C-alpha cells in the first residue's frame, strides 16, 4: 500500500492491524502500525529486474549459436556471388541482402551485449559511414506517413567506438521518434561537429571540455510529459502498450553513451515534439575516406589442406567452396569423431583443422585435446557462434592458433588462415 508522509513523500508501507479491547474485554478500537518498506520493495524490484536480465542472457546465449549458424552460409555465399556477378543490379541486390544478414548478426550481438554487459570492440570510426547505413535502413522500413530528413556533415570528426553500439544508439532514438508519431510527421536526424567549453561541460555529470560529434534526432510528435522526463532512461520504464516496448531502448542508449565518456540532452514539449542530442567525444585521428564496401585484395592459399569440421552441412559446403576458390584444398567432417578418422587416415596431409566448438558426439574442445596427443604438428583454428563464458574458457585452455567467431566472414577467415599458415 502506498501512503504519503507528513513531509509529502510517497512511501510503500506494510500495515499491521490489532484489535484493542477495553477493560471489560469489549472491542474498543483498532491499532494500525505502518512500517515503511519502500527500500525493501525497491531492492526486490531491482532483484527481479536483474533476474530478468539474467534470463534474457541465458536465452540469448542459447539461440546465438543457431542464429549464427544460419547467418554464416548466407554471408559467405553473398561474398562468393558478389565476386562472380558483374552486372550492377545483381551487385545491388546482393549488397542489400548482405546488409540485412549482417544486421541480423548485429542484433544477436546487441542482445548479448546488453544482457551480459560484454564490451564491444572499439576502433577508429568515421560516423558518416554508419549513419548512412542507418539512413538506408530507416528509409526502407519506416512508414511513408513520416517524412524523413537526414543531414550528415561530410567533414565529421572521427570517434573511437563500436559500430554495432553506435547503430544501436541511432536506431533506438529513431524508432522512439517514429513511435511518437503514429499519425505521421517529420523526423530529422543530423550529425555535426561541436566543441564544449568548461562552463558547458560542468552542466553535465562526467562530461569534459573538448570536441564532440553531435547526433540530433528530432520529431514533431506528441512530446514527453515533464513529470516523466527524468524516468525515461530507467531500465524497463516505458509508456508504450504491453507488447510494444520493453523499456530497454533509451536505457541502452544512455549506458553506451556514458561508457564512451559522452552525454545526452533532451528537449520536449507536449504537442510539439522531442529532440535528443547525443554527444560522443571526437578524436584527432583520421580514417581512410574510402567506402566501407570497397574491394580488398584477400590473401590466397598455397595449396594447403584444411579440414573443416562442423555439424551444419550448409556451413561445411560453403566454407569448402569458398576456400577452394582461394587456393586451399579441403576435406570436411560433421563432428569430432569423423574428424579424427580423417586425421588418422591422412595425418601427413592435413595442415590445419578449422573446427566448430559445439557439435554432437564429440565437441570441438574434446577434438582439440585428442589432436594435441595424436597430431601436435597440425594447426587448429576454433570457431563458435556462442560467447558463453564456459565456452570461452574451454577455448582459452585449448591448444589453438586462433579463434574465429560466427557468423564467419570470408575476409576474416582468409586473414586468419593466412596469419596461421603463412606468417612466421
Residue, then its C-alpha position, 0 to 999 in steps of 0.5 A: x500500500x502506498x501512503x504519503x508522509x507528513x513531509x509529502x513523500x510517497x512511501x510503500x508501507x506494510x500495515x499491521x492491524x490489532x484489535x484493542x479491547x477495553x477493560x471489560x474485554x469489549x472491542x474498543x478500537x483498532x491499532x494500525x502500525x505502518x512500517x515503511x518498506x519502500x527500500x525493501x520493495x525497491x531492492x526486490x524490484x531491482x532483484x527481479x529486474x536483474x533476474x530478468x536480465x539474467x534470463x534474457x542472457x541465458x536465452x540469448x546465449x542459447x539461440x546465438x549459436x543457431x542464429x549464427x549458424x544460419x547467418x554464416x552460409x548466407x554471408x559467405x555465399x553473398x561474398x562468393x556471388x558478389x565476386x562472380x556477378x558483374x552486372x550492377x543490379x545483381x551487385x545491388x541486390x546482393x549488397x542489400x541482402x548482405x546488409x540485412x544478414x549482417x544486421x541480423x548478426x548485429x542484433x544477436x550481438x546487441x542482445x548479448x551485449x546488453x544482457x551480459x554487459x560484454x564490451x564491444x570492440x572499439x576502433x577508429x570510426x568515421x560516423x558518416x559511414x554508419x549513419x548512412x547505413x542507418x539512413x538506408x535502413x530507416x528509409x526502407x522500413x519506416x512508414x511513408x506517413x513520416x517524412x524523413x530528413x537526414x543531414x550528415x556533415x561530410x567533414x565529421x570528426x572521427x570517434x573511437x567506438x563500436x559500430x554495432x553500439x553506435x547503430x544501436x544508439x541511432x536506431x533506438x532514438x529513431x524508432x522512439x521518434x517514429x513511435x511518437x508519431x503514429x499519425x505521421x510527421x517529420x523526423x530529422x536526424x543530423x550529425x555535426x561537429x561541436x566543441x564544449x567549453x568548461x562552463x558547458x561541460x560542468x552542466x553535465x555529470x562526467x562530461x569534459x571540455x573538448x570536441x564532440x560529434x553531435x547526433x540530433x534526432x528530432x520529431x514533431x510528435x506528441x512530446x514527453x510529459x515533464x513529470x516523466x522526463x527524468x524516468x525515461x532512461x530507467x531500465x524497463x520504464x516505458x509508456x508504450x502498450x504491453x507488447x510494444x516496448x520493453x523499456x530497454x531502448x533509451x536505457x541502452x542508449x544512455x549506458x553506451x553513451x556514458x561508457x564512451x565518456x559522452x552525454x545526452x540532452x533532451x528537449x520536449x514539449x507536449x504537442x510539439x515534439x522531442x529532440x535528443x542530442x547525443x554527444x560522443x567525444x571526437x578524436x584527432x585521428x583520421x580514417x581512410x575516406x574510402x567506402x566501407x564496401x570497397x574491394x580488398x585484395x584477400x590473401x590466397x592459399x598455397x595449396x594447403x589442406x584444411x579440414x573443416x569440421x562442423x555439424x551444419x552441412x550448409x556451413x561445411x559446403x560453403x566454407x569448402x567452396x569458398x576456400x577452394x576458390x582461394x587456393x586451399x584444398x579441403x576435406x570436411x567432417x560433421x563432428x569430432x569423431x569423423x574428424x579424427x578418422x580423417x586425421x588418422x587416415x591422412x595425418x601427413x596431409x592435413x595442415x590445419x583443422x578449422x573446427x566448430x566448438x559445439x557439435x554432437x558426439x564429440x565437441x570441438x574442445x574434446x577434438x582439440x585435446x585428442x589432436x594435441x596427443x595424436x597430431x601436435x604438428x597440425x594447426x587448429x583454428x576454433x570457431x563458435x557462434x556462442x560467447x558463453x563464458x564456459x565456452x570461452x574458457x574451454x577455448x582459452x585452455x585449448x591448444x589453438x592458433x586462433x579463434x574465429x567467431x560466427x557468423x564467419x566472414x570470408x575476409x576474416x577467415x582468409x586473414x586468419x588462415x593466412x596469419x596461421x599458415x603463412x606468417x612466421 
